[in-house]
Amino acid sequence: MVAGPAASAPLAAEHGVAYRPVDDGPTALIGDPELSGVMDTGLRGLRGAAHTVALLRRITPLMRRVHDDMVHVVDGGADLVAHLPGMPGGHVAERLGVPSVPVALQPSWVSTRAFPAPGVPWPSWLPDALNPVTYRLTALALRGQRSVAEEFRVRGMGLPPRPGRHDPLRQPDGTPSTVLHAFSRHLLPPRTHYPPQVHTTGFWFPPPDREWEPSAELEEFLGAGSPPVFVGFSSLPTADPAATGRMVAAAARRAGVRAVLASGSGGIATETDSAADGDHVLTIDKAPHERLFPLCSAIVHHGGAGTTGAALASGRPQVVCPFWGDQPFWARRAHAAGAAVAPLRGQRLTEDALARALSRAVGDARTVERARVLGERVRAEGGAHAAVRLLEQVAGRRDTA
């Protein structure tokens, strides 16, 4: 059984997953105009620090609503509880008397000297020996949610206080938890040196949507010329979606490529009234990445973990335009791996910079070949299957204890 945001219930239904919806919580803040500064600064600098404080204050009452709904999720019992480290899954597992398994979608929780924690503004000139400090800063940033988690533990789960009760990386008896990293080891720097209980499984991809067929308009566009580039920023809002759409269309024209633009939640809008625009740009609402990306020549995206994984698996070169959070980390790693050109900051994206990046992405044979090879390696990892095997091992150890 899976519990998650109510907004994701239709996705679970598509795949026949038993799903218990809970309050959408902080995901409801996406597109909130009062938090536009978060996108403007990417939480960088002094203004970014102020926006971080404001964001955490908004999140606290929303998390309380999530926790209130989670109290009712434990009714059916479980063999183990797999959970995001920022959620109180460890308390649920302790209440049920089963192991908890933290699942990290970003490498922000387990300390390493190889790189600073994604999302923490950290000067690149500082020595690697100081990188572990950033993981402590990540934990401190979430301490403001500690009171909400404590309420959930005491009132919702009826559990007593104990040392280390809010550490997601340890079991109640103090032993280290099995941790699943739901991303590819091929993106991590060398010498990351995670402890043995941390398993970097590869990205967890959903089963392909084999029933999806491109609309007649999209099918016609795909067949009318060379493979287009894909451009989409998911649910991230931009200051002026229409202006962003015009800029992207102009950049594609200058680079001599056709483009499919995904409007997502309104971050991109286009006004393709002219015949010329219609020939080289098509705007769609959305499409399954695992089906559309392989039909494209390059992928332009915001650098979210899921989109980065899908773009890597497609074997297509990338242009990553990060806005905030962990996105700059994935953008840098995709570039370091050779599958993407140098990142372009999303807030400062210009027609000239994007046109040059598109030309490099589709025209540089080395980047194209490296993206193809890396795609084969990412697909071969079988992250979801590896995760299932590890979860079965954890549950089996409990049964034989």
N, C-alpha and C positions, 0 to 999 in steps of 0.2 A: 504494500500500500504506500502511496506517495501523498504527502501533504505539501501544499504550496500555494502561491498566490491565486486568488480566484480568477484573475485574468488569464491564467495559464490552463484553466480547466478545459477549454475547447481543444487545446493541443493534446492534452492527456487523452481526451475522448477519441481523437483521431487515431491514436495508437492503442486503444483498448486498455489503458492503464487505470486501475482502481485508484481514484483520486479523492482526497479530502480537501476541499478548498478552504483556505483561511483568508483573513483580511489581506488586501493587497499591500498594506503597510507602506514603506518608503517608495515602492515602485509607483505609487500614486503621485509622487512629486515630479515625475518626468513631464517636462513641458510646462511646469508651473512658472508663470511669468515673474513671480516674486523671487525666483532663484535663477534668474537669467544671468546674474553676475557669476554664478558658478561656471557657466559655459564660457563667459567672457574671459575669465582669468585662468580657467583650468585648475583652480585652487593653488595657483602659484603666487609667490611674493606676499607682501603684507596684505594687499587686498584679498588675495586668495586665502590667507589665514583667517581673515574676518569672515569670509564666506564659508569657510569650513566650520567655524563656530556656529554660524546661523543655520547651516545645514544640519549639524548634529542636534541642535535645539528643535528643529522641525521633526527630526526622525524619532526622537524619544517618545512622544505620545503616540506616534503611529506604530512603533514597535510594541507598545503596551496593548494595542488592539490586536496585533498579531498573536501575542502571547495569550491573550484571553481566549482566542479561538483554538490555540494549540492545546489548551487544557483538555479539550474534548477529543483530541486526536488519539490519546493514549488508551482509549477504551478497549480497543481490540487486541492489545498486546503486540509483541514483536519478538523476533529472534535476535535482532540487533537494530541499532538506530544509526543510519548514515545521515550526516547533516553538514550544512555549511558551518565553518568555525564560528561565524558571527551570530549563529542562532543557538538557542538553548537546548540543542539536541542532547547534550551530555546530561542535563538534568532529567530529561525524559527517559534516557537509558537507565540512569540511576534509579529512578522511580520503578521502572520495569524489571530491574535487576539483570540487564543485558549489556553487552559491550556497546560502546559508541565508537563510530568511525568517522572522523572529520573528513570532509571532501572539499578540497580547495580548488577553486576555479582559476585562481591566480597564485603565484608563489610569494604570497604576502605574509605567511604565518610561520613557516619553519625557517629559522635563522640560517644564513650562510654568509661567508665572507666574499662570495663570488660576485654579488651585486646587491645594491640597496633594495629594500622592500618597494615593490611597485606602488606608485601613488604617493610616496613620501618625497617632497622636494628635497633634493640632496645634491650638493655641489659635486660635480664629476671629478674635481681635482683632489678631493679628500682620499686618503689611502684606503685600500680595501679592508684593512684591519678594523676600520670604524663602521663598516657596513652593518654589522650586527646591531648597532645602536638603532638603526632605522626600524628594525622589527620590534624593538621595545617601544618606539614612538607609535607604531601602529597599534600596539596593545593599549598604550596610554590614551590614544584618540578614542578608543572604544570604551574607556573606563566610564565615560558619561552615561553609557547604557547599563552600567553595572547595577544601578538601583532597580531598573526595570527587570533585569534578569533575576535579581534577588527576590523581588516580589513574586515572580513566576515560580521560582524554586520553593519558597516558603509557603505561599498561599495557594498556588496552583498545584504543585507537586507534593506538598506536605513534607518536604525534606529539611533536615536540620542543617545548621551551618557546619562547615568543616574546612580545614586549610586546603587551598588550591581548588576550591569548588568551581571556580569560573575559568579554569585553564582547560581549553578544549583539547589540548594535546596530551592530556593525562587522564587515566581512568581513576575512579574513586580511591583505589588502593595505592595510587601514586605511580603505577607502571605506565610506560609510554604507550600512547594510543597508536594503532595502525592508522596511518594517514594516506589518503589517496589524492594524488595530484592529477586532476583531470585535464592534462595538457601534455604536449610532446616534449620528451627529453631532447629532441633534436633542436629545439629553440633555446635551450639553456646554455649558458656559457660553460666552457670546460672547467673542471675542478670545482663543481658546485658542492660535492661531497655531502649529500644528505645522509642522515643516519639510516640504518637498515630498515627501520619500521616505516619509512617514508617511501611510497611507491609511485613513481611518475609513470602512469599507465599509458599515456597518449590521450588525445582528445576523445570525448564521448560523443559520437555522432548518432543522431536518431536514425531509425530505419529509413531508407529512401522512400520518398512519396511516389510510389510507382503508378498511382492513379492520376498524378498531375500531368496535365497536357498544357502546353503553351496556348494562350488565346490565339485566335486567328490572326489578330493584329501582330502579336509578338512573333508567331511562326512566320508570317510573311516578312517581317522585318529581318529576322535571323537569316532567312533564305535569300534576301535581296542583295547581299554583298558579303564582304569579308567579315569574320567574327567581330562583333563589337566589344568595346570595353564595358564593364559593369561599373556603375557609380551609385553608391548608396551609403547613407550614414545612419541607418537603422532608426531608432527612436529619438536620436539626438536632435533637438530643435536648433535651427540657425536663426540669426537675427532677422534675416529677410529671405525666406525660402524662394521667392520669385527671383531675386537678384542672384542667389546661389545657383539656381537653375540656369539663368542666362549665362553666368560666368562659366559653369561647367560645359554648357553647349558650345560656347565660344572657344573654350580651351580644346575641346574635342575637334572642332573644325580646324583650328590652327595646327593641331598635331596630325591631322589627316586621318582620324579614326572615327568610326561610328560609335554610338554610345547608347546603352540602355540605362536609364536613370530610374532608380527605385525611390519613390516619394516617401516611403516609410510612414512615420507619424507627422509628416509635414515639414521635414528639414529641407526638402528640395521640391520646388514646383517649377514647371516650365510653361512657356508660352510659345508653342511651336505652330504659329499660324502660317508661316511661309512654307512653300513647297521645299525649299532648301533645308530648312530645319527638320521637316518631316522625313527627309531622306537620310539624315545622319544622326538624328536623335529620336528615341522613343521613350516616353515616360510610362512606367507601370506602377501599380500600387505595391505589390510584393510578389515574390516567387520563391520556391524552395531553393536555397543556395546550392544544395548538393546536386540539384538537377540543372540549374541555370549556369552556374559558374563554369563548368567544363565546356559550355558552348560559347564562352567569351574568350577574348584574347588577353585580357588583363582585368584585374579587380581593384577598384578604388574604394576604400572603406575607412571606417573610423578607428579600427584597431581594437574593438571589443574582442574578448577571448574567443567567443563562439564564432564570430565572423572570421577572425584570423585563422582559426582551425579549419573552417570550411574553405577558405581561400587557399590555404596550404594544401589541403587534400585535393583540390581541383587541379593542382599542378600548374597554375597560371601565375605569371608575375604580378606583383602587387604595387600599388601606390597607397601607402597608409597615411591618413590624415588625422592624427590623434587629437582629442579635445581635452580629456582629463582622466583622472583615476589611473587605472592600470594600462590605459591605451598607449601612452608613450613607451612603456616597457615593451609591449608586443611589437610596436612599430620599430623600435631599435633592434629587437631580436630578429624580426623577419628580414630586416636589412642586413644585419650581421651574418645571417644564414645564407645570404645571397639571393633570396627569393623576392626581394622588394628593393626598389630604389630608395634613396635617402628620404626619410619621413618629411612630410609637410604639415606644419601645425595647422589644425583645423580652423582655429579662430583667425588665422592670417592667410588663408588660402586665396591665391590670386590667379587670374587667368593665365598670366605669363608662366608662373611657377608650375601650375598644373599641366599646361601644354608641354613644357619641357620634360616634366616627369613622365607624362604619357608617352612621349616620343622615346624616352629612354627605356621605359618598361617594355614596350612592344618591339623596339628596334635593337636592343642590346642582346646579342645571341647568348652571351654568358649568363645573363639574368634569366632569360627564357629557359635555358637548359638547366640551370640550377633549380629553378622553380619546379621543373618537371621531375627531376630526381628527388627533390625533397618531398614532392607530392607522393611519390611511390613509397617513400619511407614512412611518411605519416599515415598513409592508408594501411600499411602493413602492420602498424602497431596494434590495431584492434583494441583501442582503449576501453571501450565499454565491456567487451568480453573479458579483458584482463581484470577489470574492476570486479566483475561478477565472481570470477574465480577467487579473488582475494577476500571478498565478502563471505563466500562460502567457507573459506579456510578459517576466518575469524569465528563464524557461527559454529563450525565444527569443533574448534578448540573448546568452546564453551560446553558443547554437548559431551565431550569426553573428559572434562575436568572433574 
